[in-house]
Amino acid sequence: MKWIRLTISTKSEAVEAISYALTNIGIPTIEIDDPNDITMTMEKKNKTDWDYIDEELLKSKDMNEVLIKVYLPEDAPYEEKIIQIQNSLNHIKQFLDVGKGTVQTDVLHEEEWANSWKKYYKPIKIGKNIVIKPSWEEYTSTDEREIIIEMDPGMAFGTGTHETTAMCLELLEKYITKGNIVFDIGCGSGILGIASAKLGASSVIGVDLDANAVKVAKNNVNSNHVEHIMKVYEGNLLDVVNEKADIVVANIIADVIIELSESVLDFLNPKGFFIASGIIKERLQDVQEAMTKNRLDIVEIFEEGSWCALAAKMKE
């Protein structure tokens, strides 16, 4: 199968606004290529993590340039999407520096895409005991407390290396207790739901609007042998769930989190937690205000690079 890759050149401060615009025009899943993520990962890694970096990944890279990549099937009306993206960029640049603000188009085979980026992705430890292991990499644990999550993100978001995902994993590790029910909104590759299952959740439901992400997540659920705990559905949380959870986790963007804060209590048990990430620092105050307005108390905030994540619960 062939895919059309649309590559948007921008800056960190415009990533969230562009991501939200892409969601609004029907593109829920994107890839963010930020050179600073690589250097930050190297700075944070543990001694037991991979100990090298392919220097070619950083050569000739503008460290201020972020690439947002979108993948569309070749038979999709991608010309229309390009026009919509460019119109969105023209609107956003009125109030944010979008950098180059260009959209580049190229065609690639699915297997070409699937293999070209794997040099970026190595085993890495997150939090106290979580190890994210790419399915094609070798890793031997020397600590019986480690929880190994084997991932092949395919064409879905969620490798664990991005700050937003890593912070979610750390918060889940802290707040999940054995037997919890967890909802993962915008589950992408399924990494957060799988982590929840391995951390002791008794039931996990992952939902995503992107059919390809749902397929990838189901494959990863099976690879990690948690299919008896985690189920993945295509659609909206409102459409597929009629029960309540102890933890609702969403690694999306600030605007969607603000919208979710209006209804998330309908899906949370009284002492449950809403864990949210994907919040750029400049939007943290907006999210905090929305949480307060919607009867949520923020109990903890994490910050990494330009991003924030938080844990909130119902006001008593």
C-alpha positions as CSV (number, residue, x, y, z in Angstrom):
1,M,0.0,0.0,0.0
2,K,1.2,3.5,-0.8
3,W,0.8,6.5,1.5
4,I,0.9,10.2,0.9
5,R,3.1,11.9,3.6
6,L,2.4,15.6,4.3
7,T,5.2,17.2,6.2
8,I,4.6,20.6,7.9
9,S,7.6,22.6,8.9
10,T,7.0,24.7,12.0
11,K,8.2,25.6,15.5
12,S,7.5,24.2,18.9
13,E,5.2,27.0,20.0
14,A,2.8,26.4,17.1
15,V,2.7,22.6,17.4
16,E,-0.5,22.5,19.5
17,A,-2.4,25.0,17.5
18,I,-1.6,23.1,14.3
19,S,-2.4,19.7,15.9
20,Y,-5.8,21.1,16.9
21,A,-6.4,22.4,13.4
22,L,-5.5,19.0,11.9
23,T,-8.0,17.3,14.2
24,N,-10.7,19.7,13.1
25,I,-10.1,18.8,9.4
26,G,-10.3,15.1,10.1
27,I,-6.7,14.2,10.7
28,P,-6.6,12.8,14.3
29,T,-3.2,11.0,14.2
30,I,0.1,12.8,13.5
31,E,3.8,12.3,14.0
32,I,5.9,15.0,15.6
33,D,9.6,15.1,14.7
34,D,11.3,17.4,17.2
35,P,15.2,17.2,17.3
36,N,15.1,18.5,20.9
37,D,13.3,15.3,21.9
38,I,16.3,13.3,20.9
39,T,18.8,15.3,23.0
40,M,16.3,15.4,25.9
41,T,15.9,11.6,25.8
42,M,19.7,11.2,25.9
43,E,20.0,13.5,28.9
44,K,17.3,11.7,30.9
45,K,18.2,8.1,30.0
46,N,19.2,5.6,32.7
47,K,22.5,3.7,32.6
48,T,20.7,0.6,31.6
49,D,19.1,2.2,28.6
50,W,20.6,2.2,25.1
51,D,23.9,4.0,25.2
52,Y,24.3,5.5,21.7
53,I,22.6,7.8,19.2
54,D,22.9,7.8,15.5
55,E,24.6,11.1,14.9
56,E,23.1,11.2,11.4
57,L,19.7,11.9,13.1
58,L,20.9,15.3,14.2
59,K,23.1,16.3,11.3
60,S,21.9,19.2,9.2
61,K,18.9,19.6,11.5
62,D,17.7,23.0,12.5
63,M,17.1,22.5,16.2
64,N,14.3,25.1,16.1
65,E,12.4,23.3,13.3
66,V,9.7,20.9,14.2
67,L,8.2,18.6,11.5
68,I,4.6,17.5,11.9
69,K,3.9,14.5,9.6
70,V,0.6,13.3,8.4
71,Y,0.0,10.0,6.5
72,L,-3.0,9.6,4.2
73,P,-3.9,6.7,2.0
74,E,-3.0,7.3,-1.6
75,D,-6.6,7.0,-2.7
76,A,-7.7,9.7,-0.1
77,P,-8.6,13.2,-1.3
78,Y,-5.2,14.5,-0.1
79,E,-5.2,17.5,-2.4
80,E,-8.2,18.9,-0.5
81,K,-6.4,18.2,2.8
82,I,-3.3,20.2,1.6
83,I,-5.5,23.2,0.9
84,Q,-7.2,22.9,4.3
85,I,-3.9,22.6,6.0
86,Q,-2.4,25.6,4.2
87,N,-5.5,27.7,5.1
88,S,-5.1,26.7,8.7
89,L,-1.5,27.7,8.7
90,N,-2.3,31.0,7.2
91,H,-4.8,31.6,10.0
92,I,-2.5,30.4,12.8
93,K,0.4,32.6,11.6
94,Q,-1.7,35.7,12.4
95,F,-1.1,35.1,16.1
96,L,1.8,32.6,16.3
97,D,5.2,32.2,14.8
98,V,4.8,29.0,12.6
99,G,8.4,29.1,11.3
100,K,8.6,28.1,7.6
101,G,4.9,27.1,7.6
102,T,5.4,24.9,4.5
103,V,3.7,21.7,3.5
104,Q,5.8,19.1,1.6
105,T,4.3,16.1,-0.1
106,D,5.9,12.8,-0.9
107,V,4.7,9.2,-1.7
108,L,6.1,6.2,0.1
109,H,5.3,2.5,0.5
110,E,4.0,1.4,3.9
111,E,7.0,-0.9,4.5
112,E,9.4,2.0,3.6
113,W,7.8,4.2,6.3
114,A,7.6,1.4,8.8
115,N,11.4,0.8,8.7
116,S,12.9,4.2,8.0
117,W,12.2,5.7,11.5
118,K,13.1,2.7,13.6
119,K,16.6,4.0,14.2
120,Y,15.0,6.6,16.5
121,Y,13.4,4.1,18.7
122,K,15.4,2.1,21.4
123,P,14.5,0.5,24.7
124,I,14.1,3.1,27.4
125,K,13.1,3.2,31.1
126,I,10.4,5.6,32.2
127,G,9.4,6.3,35.8
128,K,10.5,3.7,38.4
129,N,9.9,0.4,36.7
130,I,8.4,0.8,33.2
131,V,10.6,-0.2,30.2
132,I,9.4,0.5,26.7
133,K,10.9,-2.1,24.3
134,P,10.5,-1.9,20.6
135,S,9.4,-5.3,19.3
136,W,12.5,-5.5,17.0
137,E,15.0,-4.7,19.7
138,E,16.7,-7.0,22.2
139,Y,16.4,-6.2,25.9
140,T,17.3,-8.3,29.0
141,S,15.9,-7.2,32.3
142,T,18.2,-7.3,35.4
143,D,15.4,-6.1,37.7
144,E,12.4,-8.3,38.5
145,R,10.4,-5.2,39.3
146,E,10.6,-4.0,35.8
147,I,7.4,-3.9,33.7
148,I,8.3,-4.5,30.1
149,I,6.0,-3.1,27.4
150,E,6.7,-4.3,23.9
151,M,5.6,-1.8,21.3
152,D,5.4,-1.5,17.6
153,P,3.6,1.8,17.1
154,G,3.2,1.4,13.3
155,M,1.5,4.4,11.9
156,A,0.0,5.5,15.3
157,F,1.1,7.9,17.9
158,G,2.8,6.6,21.1
159,T,6.3,5.3,21.4
160,G,6.9,6.5,25.0
161,T,9.8,8.7,24.1
162,H,7.9,11.9,23.7
163,E,7.5,14.0,26.9
164,T,3.7,13.9,26.8
165,T,3.6,10.1,26.7
166,A,6.4,9.7,29.2
167,M,4.7,12.0,31.7
168,C,1.4,10.0,31.3
169,L,3.2,6.8,32.0
170,E,4.8,8.2,35.2
171,L,1.4,9.5,36.4
172,L,-0.2,6.1,35.7
173,E,2.5,4.3,37.6
174,K,1.9,6.6,40.5
175,Y,-1.9,6.6,40.7
176,I,-3.1,3.1,39.4
177,T,-3.9,0.6,42.1
178,K,-4.7,-3.0,41.6
179,G,-8.1,-3.7,40.2
180,N,-8.7,-0.2,38.8
181,I,-10.8,0.4,35.7
182,V,-9.1,2.7,33.1
183,F,-10.3,4.5,30.0
184,D,-7.7,5.7,27.5
185,I,-9.0,8.4,25.2
186,G,-7.2,8.8,21.9
187,C,-5.3,5.6,22.6
188,G,-3.0,5.8,19.6
189,S,-0.6,2.8,19.7
190,G,-2.2,1.6,22.9
191,I,0.8,2.3,25.0
192,L,-1.0,3.9,28.0
193,G,-3.7,1.3,28.2
194,I,-1.2,-1.5,28.0
195,A,0.9,0.1,30.7
196,S,-2.3,0.4,32.8
197,A,-3.1,-3.3,32.4
198,K,0.5,-4.3,33.3
199,L,0.4,-2.0,36.3
200,G,-2.6,-3.9,37.7
201,A,-5.8,-2.5,36.1
202,S,-8.5,-5.1,35.9
203,S,-10.2,-3.6,32.9
204,V,-9.0,-1.1,30.3
205,I,-10.9,0.4,27.4
206,G,-9.0,2.3,24.7
207,V,-10.8,4.5,22.1
208,D,-9.5,6.3,19.1
209,L,-11.1,8.1,16.1
210,D,-8.4,6.7,13.8
211,A,-9.2,3.3,12.4
212,N,-5.5,2.6,11.7
213,A,-4.6,3.5,15.3
214,V,-7.2,1.1,16.5
215,K,-5.7,-1.7,14.4
216,V,-2.2,-0.9,15.7
217,A,-3.4,-0.8,19.3
218,K,-5.1,-4.1,19.0
219,N,-1.9,-5.7,17.7
220,N,0.1,-4.3,20.5
221,V,-2.5,-5.4,23.1
222,N,-2.1,-9.0,21.7
223,S,1.7,-8.8,21.6
224,N,1.7,-7.8,25.3
225,H,-0.8,-10.6,26.2
226,V,-3.2,-8.2,27.9
227,E,-6.2,-8.9,25.5
228,H,-8.1,-10.3,28.5
229,I,-7.8,-6.9,30.2
230,M,-7.8,-4.3,27.4
231,K,-10.3,-3.7,24.7
232,V,-9.9,-1.2,21.9
233,Y,-12.7,0.5,20.0
234,E,-13.0,3.0,17.2
235,G,-15.0,6.1,18.0
236,N,-15.7,8.5,20.8
237,L,-15.7,7.7,24.5
238,L,-19.4,8.9,24.6
239,D,-20.3,6.4,21.9
240,V,-18.6,3.2,23.2
241,V,-18.6,3.4,27.0
242,N,-21.6,3.3,29.4
243,E,-19.8,2.6,32.7
244,K,-17.4,4.5,34.9
245,A,-13.6,4.3,35.5
246,D,-11.2,4.9,38.3
247,I,-8.8,6.6,35.9
248,V,-9.4,8.4,32.6
249,V,-6.2,9.2,30.8
250,A,-6.0,11.4,27.7
251,N,-2.8,12.4,25.9
252,I,-4.2,14.8,23.4
253,I,-4.0,18.6,23.2
254,A,-5.1,21.4,25.5
255,D,-8.3,22.3,23.6
256,V,-9.6,18.7,23.6
257,I,-8.7,18.3,27.3
258,I,-10.6,21.5,28.1
259,E,-13.6,20.0,26.2
260,L,-13.2,16.7,28.1
261,S,-13.1,18.5,31.4
262,E,-16.8,19.4,30.9
263,S,-17.9,15.7,30.8
264,V,-15.2,13.6,32.3
265,L,-16.8,13.4,35.7
266,D,-19.7,11.5,34.1
267,F,-17.2,8.7,33.4
268,L,-15.3,8.8,36.7
269,N,-15.9,7.1,40.0
270,P,-16.1,9.6,42.9
271,K,-12.5,9.1,43.9
272,G,-11.2,8.6,40.4
273,F,-8.4,10.5,38.6
274,F,-8.3,12.4,35.3
275,I,-4.8,12.2,33.9
276,A,-4.2,14.6,31.0
277,S,-1.2,15.3,28.9
278,G,-0.3,17.0,25.6
279,I,-0.6,20.5,27.2
280,I,1.9,23.0,25.9
281,K,3.1,25.2,28.8
282,E,1.5,28.3,27.3
283,R,-1.9,26.7,27.6
284,L,-1.6,25.2,31.1
285,Q,-3.4,28.1,32.7
286,D,-6.4,27.7,30.3
287,V,-6.6,24.0,31.2
288,Q,-6.4,24.8,35.0
289,E,-9.2,27.3,34.7
290,A,-11.3,24.8,32.8
291,M,-10.7,22.1,35.4
292,T,-11.6,24.5,38.3
293,K,-14.8,25.6,36.4
294,N,-15.8,21.9,35.9
295,R,-15.4,20.8,39.6
296,L,-12.0,19.2,39.2
297,D,-9.1,19.7,41.6
298,I,-5.6,19.4,40.2
299,V,-3.5,17.3,42.6
300,E,-0.2,17.2,40.6
301,I,1.4,18.9,37.6
302,F,4.4,17.5,35.7
303,E,6.5,19.6,33.3
304,E,9.0,18.3,30.7
305,G,10.5,20.6,28.1
306,S,7.6,22.6,26.5
307,W,4.9,20.2,27.8
308,C,2.8,19.7,30.8
309,A,0.7,16.8,32.2
310,L,-1.5,16.7,35.2
311,A,-3.6,14.6,37.5
312,A,-7.0,15.9,38.7
313,K,-9.9,14.5,40.7
314,M,-13.4,15.5,41.6
315,K,-13.7,18.3,44.1
316,E,-14.9,17.1,47.5
